[in-house]
């Protein structure tokens, strides 16, 4: 896809709407909606790369309460002709048609290749990739099993959402502050994953979320780069493709110097 002059491709991830409580989430939701409104004038394509919600499950006739501002804005953008691509994250993987049917947004459950202005991108949330974390990879297989999802759907929404909220809070408490620090290229599992992919297929950019730390890392001498999008909880960061130049930026000057660039 060739992006018209003056237009851009935007990548955002990890809003975690709903956490830690309704009041804080609403402030964040309004901020994200305002940002989407600002970029609509020059956005050719928008990618939301997972964990838009802190929890999401689509019962057959019920969807989680709230999020009217973000859902309304996404519908408004797609209705105006701006394509939006959504990648499920580990907190909102249980999607089964609502975004496609109501918002005209394709939903992806694994990393996918794209090409813009002659540059190749591999885009995905990033959970379960690379070495290690075998416990989560096992749980991910269970959570993405259709039978397990169907059994969860038997639970009344009040019970199911309550259990999911507890699991989400537990996941954040186990992660603690480790997301706030760059671990070094040998220990950053997504860097390892990117380099494994590069052995057989070249991409100019690997775009992931999940890590919650904004990272712009040069992978090899050919110029391939790993971009982690950070989040909209602490950093308010996003990536922007303008022409053939990709930049990792912050929506607020206060966090611009927190981006890891190596």
N, C-alpha and C positions, 0 to 999 in steps of 0.2 A: 504494500500500500504506500502510495506517495502522498505525503501530507501537503496540502496546499500552502503556499507562502503565507506567512503571518499566522498560521495555525500551529497548535502544539498538541503533544500527547502527554497526559498526566497520569501519574501512578501514586496511589495512596494506600495505606493499610493500617490495620490495628487501631480501630476507633474504640472497640470494646464498650459500645453503648449498653447501658444498663448497669455498669459497674462504676464505682463501688456502691452507689445508691442512686435513686431517681433524681435527686436535686443536682448532684455533680454531673450525672450523665446528661441532663437536660442542658446545662451550660455548655458542655462539650458538643452536644448535638447541634445547638444553635451556631456555634463557632464553625463547625464543619459545613453546615448548610450555607452560611455566609461565604465561606471560601468557595464552595461549588458555584454559588451565584457569581462571584467575581471572575471565575475562570471560564464561564460559559461563553463569553464573547470570542475567545480564541481557542477553545478546546475542540480539537478534531476527534479525539477519542479519550475516554477516561477509563482507567483500570482501578478497581478496588480489590486489593490483593489479600483479602481474608480478614477474619475477626472484625467485621463491621459491628457485629453484636457480641456481647459477652456470653450470650446463650441464644440459640434459635432452634426451634423445632416446629415443623409444620404438621399439626394434626390434620386429619382429613378435612375438617370444616372449621378449624380454629388455628389462628396464628397468634404469637405472643402480643400482648397488649402494649401499646405505646409506639414510639418511633415514627409518629405521623409526619413530623417535619422532614426527616431524612428520606422516608419513603416517598412523600409527596414531591420532594425536590428531584429525586432520581426519576420518578415518572415524568415530571415536567421536562427534564433534560432529554430523556429518550423520545418523548413526544415531539420535541423541537428538532429531532434529527441527529442528536449527538449520541454515538454508540457508547455504551458502557459495558465493560466486561467485568464479571465478578468471579473471584476464586474463593472457594470455601476455605476457612481456617479451621483450626482445631477447636474453636469455640462455637462455630456456626456451620458445622459440616452437614447438619441434618436438614438439607434443603431438598425439596421434592416437587418443584414446579411453580411455586408462587412467584418467584422473581421473573421466570420466563413468561408466565401467563399474564401477570398483572403489570409488570414493569418493562417487558420486552428486553430483559437483560439475560444474556447467556451466562450459565453457571458452569464452572470448571472444577473438577475434583482432583486434578493432578497438574503438574507443570505443563505448559503449552508453549510452542514456538510461535513467534510473530515476526514480521519484517516490516520496518518502516524506513522510508528514505534510504534503502539499501543497507540498513543495519539490522542484524539478526538479534532477536531477543528471546530469552527463555524466561517465562514468567510463572511464578507459583507462590503459594503461601510460604512454603519452606519447612513445614513440620514433617518430621519423620524421614528427612533426607540426610544423607551422609552417614558416617560411622556412629556406633554407640546408640544410646537411648533405646535399648531393646524393650524395656518395659512399656514405654509409650507406643512403640511400633506395634507391640502385641495388642495393646488396648485399642489402637487405631483400627486394626483389622476387625475387632469386635464391634466398635462403634459404627463402622461403615458396613457392617453386615446387614443385609436387608431384613433378615429374620429378627435380629436384635432390635433394629429400629422399629419394626412392627410390634414387637412385644412391649417396647417402651411406650408406644402409642396407645396401648390398652390402658395405661395408667391415666387417671383423671388429670387434666391439665394442672390443677392446683398442686397435686402430688408430684407430677413429673417435673414441672418447672422448679419446684422447691428442691428436689434432689439435684437437678442440674445446677442450680445456683450454688448449692453447697459444694459440689464438685469443682465448679469454677473458682470459688474462693479458695478452696484447698490447693488447687493447681497454682494459683498466684502466690500463696504462702510458701509452698515448697520451692518455687523459683527464687523467692526472696529478692536480694539485690544483685544476683549474678547477671541479670540482663543489663545492668548499668555499666559493665566493664568489658572492654575489648580483651579477649582471651589470648590474642596472639594467633598468627596465621596457622600454626600447627594444631591449635585446639579449637579453632572456629570451624565447626562441622560443615557449615555451608560453603566455606572456602574449599574445604576438602572435596565436597560434592561437586562444586563447579570445576575444579581441576580434573576430577575423574571424567566428567562429561567432555571436557576439552580434549581428552585423549582420542576421542572418536568423532567429535562433531564440534565445529567452531561456532561460538556465539560472541557477538560484540558486547552484549550486556546480559547479565543474569540478574533478574529483578525478583527479590523476595521480601517478605515481611517476617512475622513470627518472632524475630530476634529482639524487637523493641529497642534496638540501638541503631541509630543512623550511621551506616558504614558505606564508604566509597573506596573500594580496594582494587588495585591493579593486579590482575591475576597472572599475566605473562607478558613477554616481550612484544607480542603482536597487538597488545592494547586491549585485550578482553578485560572487562571490569565486572566485579560483583557489587551490586547495590543492595543494601538493606534499607528499607524505607523508614525504619524507626517506628514511631507511633504518634497518635494524637492525644496522648495522656500527659507525657512529659515534654516531647520534642516538637510536635506539630510540623513534622517534616514530610516532604513529598519529592518525587522526581519529575523532571520536566524535560521532554524532548523538543528541541527547537531546531529545525533543520536537521543536521546530523549530529548535533551536540546534545548530550544528556547531562543534566545538572541535578545534583541532590541539594535541595534547598530547604529552608525553614520558613514557615509562615510568620514567625515572630523573630525579631532580631536577637532577643534574649537567649535563644537556643541555637543560633546559627553556628556559634563557635563550639558547640557540643558534637558536631558531626565528625566522625572518625574518617580521616582521609589518609590513605597510605598507597 
